Amino acid sequence: MADTNSADQQEAQLFFHLISKDDKKVTQLCSSHREGPLQRISVYNDTVLHMASRFKRSKLVRDLLEMLPKECNHELAATKNNAGSNILHEVAASDTMKDVAEGMLKRSRVANCA
């Protein structure tokens, strides 16, 4: 039960720091979690990357992507929220995130060629 409370507390902290635009703390909390920026933090099964993308935080999204090993690129397309949107969907939904979407696609191509 304590593990559940601890996980809930971390999810709440991450969400709070996301809406407070405290990118440094978000990155710090993600780096201390085994799932990193792919951890779920909303009742809609959004990951940290989903939420950062939705809030149009391009620098944070790029920083969080750098935390992921290249072999996790498939997770960007496979990790969906309850609405069925993957992380690339969230990024592509915003004109201001176009450079991030391009970076995600390039990252995927490089990893697939390696």
Number of C-alpha atoms within 10 A of each C-alpha: 6 7 8 9 10 11 15 14 12 16 19 14 15 25 18 13 17 21 12 10 15 13 20 13 14 22 21 12 17 20 15 9 13 9 12 20 26 22 19 21 22 18 8 11 16 23 23 26 27 29 22 27 26 20 16 19 19 19 14 20 27 18 14 21 22 12 14 17 9 15 11 14 18 12 13 19 13 14 19 19 17 11 9 11 15 20 27 21 17 19 28 17 14 15 10 13 20 14 14 22 24 14 14 19 14 12 15 17 12 10 15 12 6 7
